[in-house]
């Protein structure tokens, strides 16, 4: 996560996991995990936030072979192109994307349902 700490904490609590700020993540941490959830944030112009740009660079420079990754996008579908680009880069680095979700505040959105759908694969 970057600034969406509350959402990251809620996800971690439901999955029995820990949260790590993207500003402090490093290759060793990534390599030691079997799976993780990325709570990715985009700016209003659809580009990754500066911290996530750095974090994604770290992710794409680390061997992700055998890693299961779920992606929660904290800014709605206006970032779908960049999200697809990010997921493609992760797949090219051998990651297995198990779920992508665009968070929004509509009544149909359910973080609990999404967590339930990804948890068997994490």
ZIUR-V348361 format. One record per residue. N is the residue number from 1. RES is the residue in one small letter. SS is DSSP state (h for helix, s for strand, l for the rest). OMEGA is omega in whole degrees, -180 to 180 (999 if undefined). Layout:
n->[N;N]
res->[RES;RES]
ss->[SS;SS]
omega->[OMEGA;OMEGA]
//
This chain:
n->[1;2;3;4;5;6;7;8;9;10;11;12;13;14;15;16;17;18;19;20;21;22;23;24;25;26;27;28;29;30;31;32;33;34;35;36;37;38;39;40;41;42;43;44;45;46;47;48;49;50;51;52;53;54;55;56;57;58;59;60;61;62;63;64;65;66;67;68;69;70;71;72;73;74;75;76;77;78;79;80;81;82;83;84;85;86;87;88;89;90;91;92;93;94;95;96;97;98;99;100;101;102;103;104;105;106;107;108;109;110;111;112;113;114;115;116;117;118;119;120;121;122]
res->[x;x;x;x;x;x;x;x;x;x;x;x;x;x;x;x;x;x;x;x;x;x;x;x;x;x;x;x;x;x;x;x;x;x;x;x;x;x;x;x;x;x;x;x;x;x;x;x;x;x;x;x;x;x;x;x;x;x;x;x;x;x;x;x;x;x;x;x;x;x;x;x;x;x;x;x;x;x;x;x;x;x;x;x;x;x;x;x;x;x;x;x;x;x;x;x;x;x;x;x;x;x;x;x;x;x;x;x;x;x;x;x;x;x;x;x;x;x;x;x;x;x]
ss->[l;l;l;l;h;h;h;h;h;h;h;h;h;h;h;l;l;l;l;l;l;l;l;l;l;l;h;h;h;h;h;h;l;l;s;s;s;s;s;s;l;s;l;l;l;l;l;s;l;h;h;h;h;h;h;h;h;h;h;h;l;l;l;l;l;l;l;s;s;s;s;s;s;l;l;l;h;h;h;h;h;h;h;h;h;h;h;h;h;h;h;h;l;l;l;s;s;s;s;s;s;s;l;l;l;l;l;l;l;l;h;h;h;h;h;h;h;h;h;l;l;l]
omega->[173;-179;180;-176;-178;179;179;179;179;179;-179;180;-178;-179;-177;-176;176;177;176;178;-178;-180;-177;-177;178;-176;-179;178;-179;-179;-178;-180;175;-179;178;178;175;174;-171;179;178;175;-179;180;177;178;176;174;-180;179;179;175;178;-180;179;175;177;179;-176;177;-180;178;-179;-179;179;180;173;-176;171;-176;173;-179;-173;175;-172;-168;177;179;-174;179;180;177;177;178;178;-179;176;179;178;178;178;179;173;177;176;-179;-176;179;176;-180;173;-180;172;-176;179;179;-179;-177;178;177;179;179;180;179;178;-178;-178;-172;178;-177;-180;999]
//
